[in-house]
Amino acid sequence: QCLRSDLNLLEPHQVSAVDAIVDRHLSALAPGDADVLGVDEWRDGLRRGFAAHHAGLLPTFRQAVEELFVEGLVQVVFATETLALGINMPARSVVLERLVKYNGEAHVDLTPGEYTQLTGRAGRRGIDVEGHAVVVWTPEVAPDRVAGLAGARTFPLRSSFAPEYNMAMNLIDRLGVDGSRDLLRRSFAQFQTDRSVVGQARQLDRARMTLRKVDAELEHSAERKGLAPESFLEYVSLREDIRRHERAAKFVRRMEASDAVSEDLLSLKPGNVIGLNNGRHRGLALVLERAAMDVDPKPLVLSEDGWTGRVGVRDFVNPPEVLGHLRIPKSANRRSAQGRRELVKLIRSSGIARPRGRNKKKRELSEHDLRLTELRNRLRKHPVHKLNGIDDLHRLSERRHRLLRDIDSLERAVDERTAALETEFDAITGVLTELSYLETDDSGELVVTPTGAVLRRIYSESDLLVAECIRAGIWDRLSPPDLAAVVSSMVYESRRDSYSGGVDSMPGDRALRESLLATVDVWQATNDVQERHGVVQTREPDTGFCIAIGAWASGRSLREALLAASERGQLLSPGDFVRWNRQVIDLLEQIRGSVDPDTGLAVAAARAVKGVKRGVVASELD
């Protein structure tokens, strides 16, 4: 809006100073990238005294804005919180449009610490007597909430420390298992955890004391009514057993239904027509692409209202029924609006009737169903079942049951949290031992194996998966651009609202697709091991950036690389493009340094780094 207006905040003599600073910052950029980067529009704003500052900008652009702002040549900056992080850029006034921020997963409220960090930029030392922080009013903003944010003076520290595979390998190599556990026990994260257990331990003591009182009251009341307390508690136990088995039977029925839906989804083939009857999209749907994985299969479908997306178990109450089959024309391009319209027309003119419902398959009785029948018979025959006037006993027994449940929960919580980091560390070492990264020596101590030496040099969120792929040799014969593409799946994270398509539908050579499929297989096998040991599973490889970085590493232009990303549903700003490339370069360098320098993988990694580290990416790394 400011660019479209006549707003100008600078004097003529200041404009030349802006041009000089901008030219200096842009000197390393290739002239051919100017149009793609929007240099002219960006410069126009700077020459009129205003600019944007956010993580999606190229670092070169952000640095230029910061220098101009400090020099007083940019009067207004439209910024995200990046402007407040580690940069000495005070302003006369700070305006917050909303008290909400996006943390990468969801929109969450600002904390007092974040509010102070943002508004702390208001007031220039030595220039302003005071600074002003303005919060734009909306019906959702309560004045007392703003006052609470502004008035907070203490900001609690929260440790985010947690053991990881690479960390465990390096700790054990240097300190041994006992030394590693001792270090974890002395960490700030464990200190915070131990402090939080104190309140739960007090709750546990109070619950045990209350249980003793309830037991005494229950015994006294039962004896007054001529009942043996043991007989009444036996009756209560029968009722609780029935409730537990009812819940278990319900869970089994739900799992059986989910398995049936999953099995049918996995069997769907392109051209099958099914019915959607749950959620926003109802009616007929054409299967475009088979489910890629056996676990939680999600075939790609096109509904008759024009929606394209993947459907899974949660989208069906009953297993999907194949209502018919249509031949998908080779000329129909589902990625284009015209192609989707042609396919929708094909569905609507097929004459296939919508489903009217599907009878559920008759299921066999589970062991819980059989056990329920037995327990209900025993309950009806119990002498307490036909007694009247024992409502007070039932109320006491219900209270007793709740107390027992609370005590059990508190005991487990205290046990788990008292040694939370050690427990997590032991689970991780269990995974590493099963995968032969650690082994027991003659003295009974865990030591790092030669295979584990590779994992010690990989510092990544997907460190274990990267090491497993290197060991499996599935990346050994890839070309440098394809290696960069596969490695990008280890670091890249697509936006939640974007869809990059399955591996099978990915353009490019066969070697890349086969390597990505093999990588997914290794990921699934690794997750099976992690699940057995109760460790948080490694995230799934994300192919959203593969084609873009493959094109860039092959020598294609920035415009072509960004276009390749958009065709896979990834709308990247130039700044995001550079940021993801830098992360891929970092991981490629780690891979190169973790294997023998004479291997094909090391050579390909070095060449991939050279192919990626050019143009706008290289200028931001220098």
C-alpha angles and dihedrals in degrees: 000000000000091000091051091049130072092249113144121170100175137080118235093253090055093055093066090052089052091051092051093052093044092049091052092052093046096047094099095051121100112249091229091063095058095092094046092049094048092235096160095053092044092050091048091059092047092050088056095048106258136092146163125247122192142129092266092066121094110262087240090058093046092050091050091050091049093051093047091048093051090048091052093244093117111056100181129033123190099207147167120218090283087087091062098049115097096325125118097222110135119183134195091240136011120205120197113201093192138006090228131090135188111240096190095271107043144353108268136176120266115258120226089254093053091046091052091047091053100041092040087081090071112105126038113233112241092010110057126048089209139358128228128222114194125193115198110234121237130163088258094057114087115199092224090056091054089047090051092052093046094044098050112113103173124061115191117227115232118196115225092186116134133159116261134187097256091044092050091051093051094043093051092046092053105030107016123233096292093047091048092052090049090052091050091049089055095048123115090239092059090045090056091046093051091050091052090054093063093076092047091050090055090049089052092053092050092048092052091049091050091049091056090053093048091049091052092048092047092050092049094048093047093051091051089057093047095253128132107236090223092057093050093047089050089055091048090049090054090054092050091049089053092051092048094050091046089057091046092049090050090051092050091051091050092049092048090052091048092050091050091052091046092051092051093046090052091053095053116114132197109279096032114130116215136171126252114205106156128075129000097326117066134168131039124354131188119221109232102172135016122246110275098212137040091221111075094348115212117185118197112247140179115216123212090250089062100258117141122197147108121283125204142178093292091061094064133064092187129023111283113257121216103235096181146321131257129193108237109220114237089226092060109101107198091193092066126070091232092052092050091050090053091051092047089052089051091053094048094048094046095091090225109149121233115251117263094200134293128245113242116244114257107256130211120242113264125221087259091057091051092046091050091055090052094047094048091052091051091048093053091050095047113111093231093056095079098041120114130206097041098111091119090056091051091051091051092047091051090051090047091052092051090050092050090050092049092047092051091049093048093047091053092046093051093046093048097046098042089071100016098140093043091050091050091046091051091050090051092049088051090057092046092049093050090050091048097245087119130033138178115255127210091277092054095253124133112244135178115262124218087258089054091059088075093054090050089065098048114091105182141115086247095042096136093047092049091051092048092051091049091050092047090054093225092135097045099098100039122122115243094258091048091047090053088050095051093044089052088064087065095058109022120097119194121216112261093243094052129086121202098185129240126299091251092059095047116119118230136070127331094245091062094050093046091049092050091049090049089049090054089050090053089047091054093048091048092049090052089058092046091050092053090055096042095245123146106263124244113256119257118266110263115218095188095107099036099096094042096052091040089057092046093048089050091060100262120148126265090250091054093047093051090046090052089053092050091051087059091051095260112126102194129182116220089253092054090047091055092044094054091045090054091053091050091050090052093052092044089054090051091050091049091051095047098059135053107289091227095058122105090242093057092047092047091048091052091049091046090054090051091049094049097039098074140096115004091356093055093046090057092050097050 
